[in-house]
């Protein structure tokens, strides 16, 4: 049993002992690093909560994330692309997005584009947000579990899930040959012929790695391999979530269990697929990466795994939907901590009356040092003021907060009160060069969609900036006054901004006038961005002519003409001067 003096251990036994020692060392290292990784995740979660999100999303990232929403939007009202882009809602989304998983970022985006119109749904979502906001330990526990799901960082997980039914099969014959050759070398050659066995192992390993990355098979199914990996991470997280027997999340857990049950056969099959979306440098995942590269095991088990999950799209989406919801509401709780001032919205229905909206100390969430304004209105609003005085920002803020009220239930003001509202805007429009349409055509198409929606006689908030700016003054004033007049209905709350003072006079009986004004000190125009009741009383365009050195006669005559119009409501004619 024991070696005598002068005897040597058989090379095969030596290899076995060294292998066992290496495995024990690797396992110890993995356990140690996993523990460190968990602590790192916890520290990151604690660091980012209530802070501005660290990650910026590219236009491509946001497009991929939007696919989940596009497939779920259905026939109910949703925030259309024009409104979304007018309000710069991508930036709002990124400000709120403190999610730690792909399902979370998908669901949060979907929330922001599909307002809620039911108090029961509002209360249900608010209950979840407050639960995680008020229970730090449970929130962090849930975030650690969700972070295990991770983010794909490319493409949309929901896209891949829904594409599973048409996913391609792969021919695995050559991969099996390469796998077998490597196993034979390790077991049958290396222990008995160490030197040539090692050289053969290095050669085969190099060929396997090159073919793994250069071959077409992995490129064809790469997205689905990543998807299977995400499934397994979701399953593992779901199992651990079951220990969180919290009544507040019982509804979500019921659906998560259903999804987990449907995918129970997946876990045994895809061990070697774990961690493909892991970017943390976890040693266990790094080790499995090497195994996959050398032995192609992920490609070898792909066909069988695909058969296991095909036909179970709905069950898989249950996992994604409900895990994503838990991640999203935690992100909303974090957003609330970030804000210097916020409130939960109050929804009130007053049938038979003009829509009433009250927003106190309202500020724009994307402006670093915003000026807060308060507005209480019942019915149509017209806002006038100079360029850069704050009209557009204020109008955008009204629309943004109406959306935030019915999605993330968090308004950037001290008090918000309004009925449930559809929100549509026509503001930051551009020429459609690809479609060959002028600015004016784009603008009237944008306005028409609002008019079409208004005929449904459902509460509607519409925001219009500089109505029909793309045409001449006479037709602009004539048409815009009639369009705005058409929007003066009990079920519509229109906010419009204009430079055309004429509209203030034409619409003064049906629209409440507000304005922004500025002060001129020396050669500087100073804006205070404070909303005031009534028509605009100051102008800066003519004064700027003077400041830039225009002839005094031009400046004086322009000032007199403007004052005369304000007094009479009629533009005076320019008379010819003798001798000129």
C-alpha positions as CSV (number, residue, x, y, z in Angstrom):
1,X,0.0,0.0,0.0
2,X,2.8,2.4,0.9
3,X,5.7,3.1,-1.3
4,X,9.0,1.5,-0.4
5,X,12.3,3.4,-0.5
6,X,13.5,3.9,-4.1
7,X,10.0,3.3,-5.6
8,X,8.1,5.9,-7.5
9,X,4.4,6.5,-7.8
10,X,2.8,5.4,-11.1
11,X,2.3,8.4,-13.5
12,X,-1.4,7.6,-13.7
13,X,-1.8,7.8,-10.0
14,X,0.2,11.0,-9.9
15,X,-2.0,12.6,-12.5
16,X,-5.1,11.6,-10.5
17,X,-3.8,13.0,-7.3
18,X,-2.8,16.2,-8.9
19,X,-6.1,16.5,-10.6
20,X,-8.0,16.0,-7.4
21,X,-5.8,18.5,-5.6
22,X,-6.4,21.0,-8.5
23,X,-10.2,20.4,-8.3
24,X,-10.3,20.9,-4.5
25,X,-8.2,24.1,-4.9
26,X,-10.5,25.3,-7.7
27,X,-13.7,24.6,-5.7
28,X,-12.2,26.4,-2.6
29,X,-11.3,29.4,-4.8
30,X,-14.7,29.5,-6.4
31,X,-16.5,29.4,-3.1
32,X,-14.3,32.1,-1.8
33,X,-14.7,34.3,-4.9
34,X,-18.5,33.7,-4.9
35,X,-18.7,35.0,-1.4
36,X,-16.6,38.0,-2.4
37,X,-18.8,38.5,-5.5
38,X,-22.0,38.5,-3.4
39,X,-20.5,41.2,-1.1
40,X,-19.5,43.2,-4.2
41,X,-23.0,43.0,-5.5
42,X,-24.5,44.1,-2.2
43,X,-22.1,47.0,-2.0
44,X,-23.0,48.1,-5.5
45,X,-26.7,47.8,-4.8
46,X,-26.3,49.9,-1.7
47,X,-24.2,52.4,-3.5
48,X,-26.5,53.0,-6.4
49,X,-29.8,53.1,-4.6
50,X,-31.3,56.6,-4.6
51,X,-28.5,57.8,-6.9
52,X,-28.4,58.9,-10.6
53,X,-28.0,55.7,-12.6
54,X,-24.5,55.0,-13.8
55,X,-25.2,53.4,-17.1
56,X,-26.0,55.4,-20.3
57,X,-28.0,53.6,-23.0
58,X,-27.3,54.0,-26.7
59,X,-30.1,54.5,-29.2
60,X,-29.7,50.9,-30.2
61,X,-30.0,49.7,-26.6
62,X,-33.2,51.6,-26.1
63,X,-34.6,50.3,-29.4
64,X,-34.0,46.7,-28.3
65,X,-35.5,47.4,-24.9
66,X,-38.6,48.8,-26.5
67,X,-39.4,45.5,-28.3
68,X,-40.9,44.1,-25.1
69,X,-43.4,47.0,-25.0
70,X,-44.1,46.8,-28.7
71,X,-45.2,43.2,-28.4
72,X,-47.4,43.8,-25.4
73,X,-49.0,47.2,-26.2
74,X,-52.3,45.9,-27.5
75,X,-55.3,48.0,-28.2
76,X,-55.3,50.1,-25.0
77,X,-53.9,53.6,-25.0
78,X,-50.2,54.0,-25.0
79,X,-47.7,56.9,-25.3
80,X,-47.1,57.2,-29.0
81,X,-43.7,57.8,-30.6
82,X,-44.3,61.5,-31.3
83,X,-45.2,62.2,-27.7
84,X,-42.4,60.0,-26.3
85,X,-39.8,61.9,-28.4
86,X,-41.3,65.3,-27.8
87,X,-40.9,64.9,-24.1
88,X,-37.5,63.3,-24.3
89,X,-38.8,60.3,-22.4
90,X,-35.8,58.2,-23.2
91,X,-33.8,60.4,-20.8
92,X,-36.6,60.2,-18.2
93,X,-36.4,56.4,-18.5
94,X,-32.7,56.4,-18.0
95,X,-33.0,58.6,-15.0
96,X,-35.5,56.2,-13.4
97,X,-33.8,53.0,-14.6
98,X,-31.9,51.6,-11.6
99,X,-32.8,48.0,-12.5
100,X,-30.4,45.1,-12.2
101,X,-31.8,42.7,-14.7
102,X,-32.9,42.5,-18.3
103,X,-36.5,41.7,-17.4
104,X,-36.5,44.7,-15.1
105,X,-35.4,47.2,-17.7
106,X,-37.9,45.8,-20.2
107,X,-40.8,46.0,-17.8
108,X,-39.9,49.5,-16.6
109,X,-39.8,50.8,-20.1
110,X,-43.2,49.1,-20.8
111,X,-44.6,50.8,-17.6
112,X,-43.6,54.2,-18.8
113,X,-45.3,53.8,-22.2
114,X,-48.6,52.3,-20.9
115,X,-50.3,54.6,-18.4
116,X,-52.7,53.0,-15.9
117,X,-56.3,54.1,-15.9
118,X,-57.6,52.2,-12.9
119,X,-57.3,53.1,-9.3
120,X,-57.1,49.5,-8.3
121,X,-54.1,49.0,-10.5
122,X,-52.6,52.2,-9.1
123,X,-53.0,51.0,-5.5
124,X,-51.5,47.6,-6.3
125,X,-48.4,49.1,-7.9
126,X,-48.0,51.7,-5.1
127,X,-48.2,48.9,-2.5
128,X,-45.3,47.2,-4.1
129,X,-43.2,50.4,-4.4
130,X,-43.7,51.3,-0.8
131,X,-43.0,47.8,0.5
132,X,-39.5,47.8,-1.0
133,X,-39.0,51.5,-0.1
134,X,-39.7,50.8,3.5
135,X,-38.0,47.4,3.9
136,X,-34.3,47.9,3.1
137,X,-33.1,44.3,4.0
138,X,-35.8,42.6,1.9
139,X,-35.2,45.0,-1.0
140,X,-31.5,44.2,-1.0
141,X,-32.2,40.5,-0.7
142,X,-34.5,40.7,-3.8
143,X,-32.0,42.8,-5.7
144,X,-29.2,40.3,-5.1
145,X,-31.5,37.6,-6.5
146,X,-32.5,39.7,-9.5
147,X,-28.9,40.7,-10.2
148,X,-28.2,37.0,-10.7
149,X,-30.5,37.1,-13.7
150,X,-28.3,39.9,-15.0
151,X,-28.5,42.0,-18.2
152,X,-27.9,40.6,-21.7
153,X,-26.3,43.9,-22.7
154,X,-27.2,43.2,-26.3
155,X,-30.5,42.5,-28.0
156,X,-33.8,41.9,-26.2
157,X,-34.4,38.8,-24.0
158,X,-38.1,38.9,-24.9
159,X,-37.2,39.0,-28.7
160,X,-35.2,35.7,-28.3
161,X,-37.9,34.1,-26.1
162,X,-40.6,34.8,-28.7
163,X,-38.3,33.6,-31.5
164,X,-37.7,30.2,-29.9
165,X,-40.5,28.5,-31.9
166,X,-38.6,29.2,-35.1
167,X,-35.1,28.7,-33.7
168,X,-32.7,26.7,-36.0
169,X,-31.3,23.3,-35.2
170,X,-27.6,22.6,-35.6
171,X,-25.6,19.6,-36.9
172,X,-23.4,18.4,-34.0
173,X,-21.5,15.6,-35.7
174,X,-18.1,17.4,-36.0
175,X,-18.5,18.9,-32.5
176,X,-19.0,15.4,-31.1
177,X,-15.8,14.2,-32.9
178,X,-13.8,17.1,-31.4
179,X,-15.2,16.5,-28.0
180,X,-14.4,12.8,-28.1
181,X,-10.8,13.4,-29.3
182,X,-10.1,15.8,-26.4
183,X,-11.6,13.4,-23.9
184,X,-9.6,10.4,-25.2
185,X,-6.4,12.6,-25.1
186,X,-7.1,13.6,-21.5
187,X,-8.0,10.1,-20.2
188,X,-6.2,7.7,-22.5
189,X,-3.0,9.5,-23.7
190,X,-2.0,12.2,-21.2
191,X,-1.7,9.9,-18.1
192,X,0.5,7.3,-19.9
193,X,2.5,9.5,-22.3
194,X,2.7,12.9,-20.5
195,X,4.9,14.8,-23.0
196,X,3.3,13.8,-26.3
197,X,-0.1,13.7,-24.6
198,X,0.3,17.3,-23.4
199,X,1.4,18.5,-26.9
200,X,-1.6,16.7,-28.4
201,X,-3.9,18.2,-25.8
202,X,-2.6,21.7,-26.6
203,X,-3.0,21.2,-30.3
204,X,-6.6,19.9,-30.1
205,X,-7.5,22.6,-27.6
206,X,-6.3,25.3,-30.0
207,X,-8.2,23.8,-32.9
208,X,-11.4,23.4,-30.7
209,X,-11.2,27.0,-29.5
210,X,-10.7,28.4,-33.0
211,X,-13.5,26.4,-34.5
212,X,-15.8,27.4,-31.5
213,X,-15.5,31.1,-32.3
214,X,-14.9,30.9,-36.1
215,X,-17.5,28.3,-36.9
216,X,-20.9,29.3,-38.2
217,X,-22.9,27.1,-35.7
218,X,-22.2,29.2,-32.6
219,X,-22.9,32.4,-34.6
220,X,-26.3,31.1,-35.8
221,X,-27.4,30.0,-32.3
222,X,-25.4,32.5,-30.1
223,X,-28.5,34.5,-29.1
224,X,-30.4,31.4,-28.1
225,X,-27.5,30.1,-26.1
226,X,-27.5,33.4,-24.2
227,X,-31.2,33.1,-23.8
228,X,-31.0,29.6,-22.3
229,X,-28.4,30.9,-19.9
230,X,-30.8,33.7,-18.9
231,X,-33.5,31.1,-18.4
232,X,-31.3,29.1,-16.0
233,X,-30.4,32.2,-14.1
234,X,-34.1,33.1,-13.8
235,X,-34.9,29.6,-12.6
236,X,-32.1,29.7,-10.0
237,X,-33.3,33.1,-8.8
238,X,-36.9,31.9,-8.7
239,X,-36.0,29.0,-6.5
240,X,-34.2,31.2,-4.0
241,X,-37.1,33.7,-4.1
242,X,-39.4,31.0,-2.7
243,X,-37.7,31.5,0.6
244,X,-38.9,35.1,0.6
245,X,-42.4,34.2,1.8
246,X,-43.6,37.8,1.9
247,X,-47.4,38.5,1.6
248,X,-46.7,41.7,-0.3
249,X,-45.3,39.8,-3.3
250,X,-47.5,36.8,-3.2
251,X,-49.2,37.6,-6.5
252,X,-45.9,37.8,-8.4
253,X,-44.6,34.7,-6.7
254,X,-47.6,32.7,-7.8
255,X,-46.8,33.5,-11.4
256,X,-43.1,32.9,-10.9
257,X,-43.8,29.4,-9.5
258,X,-45.9,28.6,-12.5
259,X,-43.2,29.7,-14.9
260,X,-40.6,27.8,-12.9
261,X,-42.7,24.6,-12.9
262,X,-43.0,24.7,-16.7
263,X,-39.2,25.0,-17.1
264,X,-38.3,22.4,-14.4
265,X,-36.7,20.1,-17.0
266,X,-34.4,22.8,-18.2
267,X,-32.1,23.0,-15.2
268,X,-30.7,19.5,-15.5
269,X,-29.8,20.1,-19.1
270,X,-28.2,23.5,-19.2
271,X,-25.7,23.6,-16.4
272,X,-22.9,24.5,-18.8
273,X,-24.8,27.4,-20.2
274,X,-24.9,29.4,-17.0
275,X,-23.2,32.8,-16.9
276,X,-23.0,33.7,-20.6
277,X,-24.5,37.1,-19.7
278,X,-22.3,37.4,-16.6
279,X,-19.7,40.2,-16.9
280,X,-18.5,40.2,-13.4
281,X,-15.4,38.0,-13.8
282,X,-16.9,35.3,-11.4
283,X,-14.3,32.5,-11.3
284,X,-17.0,29.7,-11.7
285,X,-18.3,31.4,-14.8
286,X,-14.8,31.9,-16.2
287,X,-14.1,28.2,-15.6
288,X,-17.3,27.2,-17.4
289,X,-16.3,29.6,-20.2
290,X,-13.1,27.6,-20.8
291,X,-15.0,24.3,-20.6
292,X,-17.4,25.6,-23.3
293,X,-14.6,26.7,-25.5
294,X,-12.7,23.5,-25.2
295,X,-15.5,20.9,-25.3
296,X,-18.3,22.8,-27.2
297,X,-20.7,21.4,-24.6
298,X,-23.2,24.3,-25.0
299,X,-23.5,23.6,-28.8
300,X,-23.8,19.9,-28.1
301,X,-26.7,20.3,-25.7
302,X,-28.4,23.0,-27.7
303,X,-30.8,20.9,-29.8
304,X,-32.1,19.0,-26.8
305,X,-32.5,22.2,-24.8
306,X,-34.4,23.8,-27.6
307,X,-36.9,21.0,-27.6
308,X,-37.3,21.3,-23.9
309,X,-38.4,25.0,-24.0
310,X,-40.3,25.1,-27.3
311,X,-44.0,25.5,-26.8
312,X,-43.5,27.1,-23.4
313,X,-43.2,30.7,-24.5
314,X,-46.1,31.9,-22.3
315,X,-44.7,30.2,-19.2
316,X,-41.3,31.7,-19.8
317,X,-42.9,35.2,-20.2
318,X,-44.6,34.7,-16.8
319,X,-41.1,34.6,-15.3
320,X,-39.9,37.6,-17.2
321,X,-43.0,39.7,-16.6
322,X,-43.1,39.1,-12.8
323,X,-39.4,39.2,-12.1
324,X,-39.3,42.3,-14.2
325,X,-42.1,43.9,-12.3
326,X,-40.3,43.4,-8.9
327,X,-37.1,44.9,-10.3
328,X,-39.0,47.8,-11.9
329,X,-40.8,48.8,-8.7
330,X,-37.6,48.7,-6.7
331,X,-36.1,51.1,-9.4
332,X,-39.1,53.4,-8.9
333,X,-38.5,53.4,-5.1
334,X,-34.8,54.3,-5.9
335,X,-36.0,57.2,-8.2
336,X,-38.1,58.6,-5.3
337,X,-35.0,58.7,-3.1
338,X,-33.1,60.6,-5.8
339,X,-35.7,63.4,-6.1
340,X,-35.4,66.5,-3.9
341,X,-39.2,66.8,-3.9
342,X,-41.9,64.3,-5.0
343,X,-45.5,63.3,-4.3
344,X,-47.9,60.5,-5.1
345,X,-50.6,61.6,-7.5
346,X,-54.2,62.1,-6.5
347,X,-56.8,61.1,-9.1
348,X,-60.2,62.7,-9.1
349,X,-63.1,62.3,-11.5
350,X,-65.5,65.2,-12.0
351,X,-67.9,64.1,-14.7
352,X,-69.8,66.8,-16.5
353,X,-67.2,69.5,-15.8
354,X,-64.1,70.8,-17.5
355,X,-61.0,68.8,-16.6
356,X,-59.3,70.2,-13.5
357,X,-55.5,70.0,-13.0
358,X,-53.6,71.1,-9.9
359,X,-49.8,70.9,-9.7
360,X,-48.0,72.7,-6.9
361,X,-44.2,73.4,-7.0
362,X,-43.9,71.6,-10.3
363,X,-40.3,71.2,-11.6
364,X,-38.7,69.4,-14.5
365,X,-36.8,66.3,-13.4
366,X,-34.1,66.6,-16.1
367,X,-33.0,70.2,-15.2
368,X,-30.3,70.4,-12.5
369,X,-31.4,73.7,-10.9
370,X,-35.1,73.9,-11.9
371,X,-37.5,76.7,-11.2
372,X,-40.7,75.4,-9.6
373,X,-44.2,76.7,-10.7
374,X,-47.7,76.1,-9.5
375,X,-50.7,75.9,-11.7
376,X,-54.4,75.2,-11.0
377,X,-56.6,75.3,-14.0
378,X,-60.0,74.0,-15.1
379,X,-60.2,74.0,-18.9
380,X,-58.0,75.3,-21.7
381,X,-54.7,77.1,-21.2
382,X,-52.7,79.4,-23.6
383,X,-49.2,80.3,-22.7
384,X,-47.3,83.2,-24.2
385,X,-43.9,84.6,-23.8
386,X,-40.6,85.4,-25.5
387,X,-38.1,82.9,-26.9
388,X,-36.3,81.0,-24.2
389,X,-38.6,82.3,-21.5
390,X,-39.7,78.8,-20.4
391,X,-42.9,78.1,-22.3
392,X,-41.9,74.8,-23.9
393,X,-40.2,73.5,-20.8
394,X,-43.3,74.2,-18.7
395,X,-45.6,72.5,-21.2
396,X,-43.4,69.5,-21.4
397,X,-43.3,69.3,-17.6
398,X,-47.1,69.2,-17.4
399,X,-47.2,66.3,-19.9
400,X,-44.2,64.4,-18.3
401,X,-45.8,64.6,-14.8
402,X,-49.1,63.4,-16.1
403,X,-47.3,60.3,-17.6
404,X,-45.3,59.8,-14.4
405,X,-48.5,60.0,-12.3
406,X,-50.1,57.1,-14.2
407,X,-47.0,55.0,-14.7
408,X,-44.4,55.2,-11.9
409,X,-46.9,57.0,-9.5
410,X,-44.3,59.7,-8.7
411,X,-44.7,63.3,-9.6
412,X,-41.9,65.9,-9.4
413,X,-44.0,68.4,-7.4
414,X,-45.4,68.8,-3.9
415,X,-49.0,68.0,-4.9
416,X,-50.6,66.7,-8.1
417,X,-54.3,66.3,-8.7
418,X,-56.0,65.4,-11.9
419,X,-58.3,62.7,-13.4
420,X,-56.8,59.8,-15.4
421,X,-55.6,61.4,-18.7
422,X,-54.5,60.3,-22.0
423,X,-51.4,62.3,-23.0
424,X,-50.6,63.5,-26.5
425,X,-48.2,66.2,-27.7
426,X,-47.2,68.1,-30.8
427,X,-44.0,69.9,-30.1
428,X,-40.5,69.0,-31.2
429,X,-41.3,68.2,-34.9
430,X,-38.9,68.1,-37.8
431,X,-39.0,67.8,-41.6
432,X,-39.4,64.2,-42.7
433,X,-36.6,64.1,-45.2
434,X,-36.8,60.4,-45.8
435,X,-40.6,60.6,-46.5
436,X,-40.2,63.8,-48.5
437,X,-42.6,65.8,-46.3
438,X,-42.2,69.4,-45.3
439,X,-42.3,70.6,-41.7
440,X,-45.8,71.9,-42.3
441,X,-47.1,68.5,-43.5
442,X,-45.5,66.8,-40.6
443,X,-47.0,69.3,-38.2
444,X,-50.6,69.0,-39.5
445,X,-50.4,65.2,-39.5
446,X,-49.3,65.4,-35.8
447,X,-52.1,67.8,-34.9
448,X,-54.7,65.6,-36.8
449,X,-53.9,62.5,-34.7
450,X,-54.7,64.6,-31.6
451,X,-58.0,65.8,-33.1
452,X,-58.9,62.2,-34.1
453,X,-58.2,61.0,-30.5
454,X,-60.3,63.9,-29.1
455,X,-63.4,62.6,-30.8
456,X,-63.5,59.6,-28.5
457,X,-64.7,61.9,-25.7
458,X,-62.3,60.4,-23.2
459,X,-60.2,62.6,-20.9
460,X,-57.3,63.9,-22.9
461,X,-54.3,66.1,-22.1
462,X,-52.9,67.6,-25.2
463,X,-49.8,69.8,-25.4
464,X,-49.2,71.9,-28.5
465,X,-46.2,74.2,-28.9
466,X,-46.3,77.0,-31.5
467,X,-49.3,75.9,-33.5
468,X,-48.8,75.7,-37.2
469,X,-45.4,77.5,-37.1
470,X,-44.6,76.1,-40.5
471,X,-46.9,78.4,-42.5
472,X,-47.6,82.1,-43.1
473,X,-48.9,84.4,-40.4
474,X,-52.5,84.9,-41.7
475,X,-53.3,81.3,-42.3
476,X,-51.4,80.3,-39.1
477,X,-53.5,82.5,-36.9
478,X,-56.8,81.7,-38.7
479,X,-56.2,77.9,-38.7
480,X,-54.6,77.6,-35.3
481,X,-57.3,79.6,-33.5
482,X,-59.9,77.3,-35.0
483,X,-58.0,74.1,-34.1
484,X,-57.5,75.3,-30.5
485,X,-61.1,76.3,-30.4
486,X,-62.1,72.8,-31.5
487,X,-60.0,71.4,-28.6
488,X,-61.9,73.4,-26.0
489,X,-64.2,70.6,-24.8
490,X,-65.1,69.4,-21.3
491,X,-63.2,66.1,-21.8
492,X,-60.1,67.8,-23.2
493,X,-57.4,69.7,-21.3
494,X,-55.3,71.6,-24.0
495,X,-52.2,73.5,-23.2
496,X,-50.8,75.5,-26.0
497,X,-47.8,77.8,-26.3
498,X,-47.5,80.6,-28.9
499,X,-45.6,83.7,-30.0
500,X,-48.7,85.0,-31.7
501,X,-50.2,87.6,-29.4
502,X,-53.2,87.7,-31.6
503,X,-54.3,84.3,-30.4
504,X,-54.5,85.7,-26.8
505,X,-57.2,88.1,-28.0
506,X,-59.0,85.6,-30.3
507,X,-59.2,82.9,-27.6
508,X,-59.4,84.9,-24.4
509,X,-63.1,83.9,-23.8
510,X,-62.4,80.2,-24.0
511,X,-58.7,79.9,-22.9
512,X,-57.1,81.0,-19.7
513,X,-54.0,83.1,-20.5
514,X,-50.7,82.5,-18.7
515,X,-47.3,84.0,-19.6
516,X,-43.6,84.0,-18.9
517,X,-41.6,87.2,-19.0
518,X,-38.1,88.5,-18.8
519,X,-36.1,91.5,-17.6
520,X,-33.5,93.4,-19.5
521,X,-30.6,94.7,-17.5
522,X,-28.1,96.6,-19.6
523,X,-27.4,94.5,-22.7
524,X,-28.6,91.3,-21.0
525,X,-31.9,89.5,-21.2
526,X,-32.6,87.8,-17.8
527,X,-35.3,85.1,-17.5
528,X,-36.8,84.1,-14.2
529,X,-38.9,81.2,-15.7
530,X,-41.8,82.0,-13.4
531,X,-45.3,81.4,-14.7
532,X,-47.7,84.3,-14.4
533,X,-51.4,84.7,-15.0
534,X,-52.7,86.8,-17.9
535,X,-51.3,87.7,-21.3
536,X,-47.6,88.5,-21.9
537,X,-46.8,92.1,-21.1
538,X,-43.2,92.2,-22.2
539,X,-41.4,91.5,-25.4
540,X,-37.7,91.2,-26.1
541,X,-37.5,90.9,-29.9
542,X,-37.7,94.6,-30.7
543,X,-35.4,95.4,-27.7
544,X,-32.8,93.0,-29.1
545,X,-32.8,94.9,-32.4
546,X,-31.9,98.0,-30.4
547,X,-29.2,96.1,-28.5
548,X,-27.6,94.9,-31.7
549,X,-27.4,98.4,-33.2
550,X,-30.4,98.6,-35.6
551,X,-31.4,102.0,-36.8
552,X,-33.4,104.0,-34.1
553,X,-36.1,104.7,-36.5
554,X,-36.8,101.0,-37.2
555,X,-36.8,100.2,-33.5
556,X,-39.1,103.1,-32.5
557,X,-41.6,102.4,-35.3
558,X,-41.7,98.7,-34.5
559,X,-42.3,99.5,-30.8
560,X,-45.2,101.9,-31.7
561,X,-46.8,99.4,-34.1
562,X,-46.7,96.7,-31.4
563,X,-48.2,99.0,-28.7
564,X,-50.9,100.1,-31.2
565,X,-51.8,96.5,-31.9
566,X,-52.0,95.7,-28.2
567,X,-54.4,98.7,-27.7
568,X,-56.6,98.1,-30.7
569,X,-56.1,94.5,-31.8
570,X,-55.6,95.7,-35.4
571,X,-52.3,96.1,-37.3
572,X,-51.8,99.5,-38.8
573,X,-50.6,100.0,-42.3
574,X,-47.2,101.5,-43.2
575,X,-47.7,104.7,-45.1
576,X,-45.3,105.8,-47.8
577,X,-43.1,108.8,-46.9
578,X,-42.8,111.8,-49.2
579,X,-39.5,112.0,-51.1
580,X,-38.7,108.3,-50.6
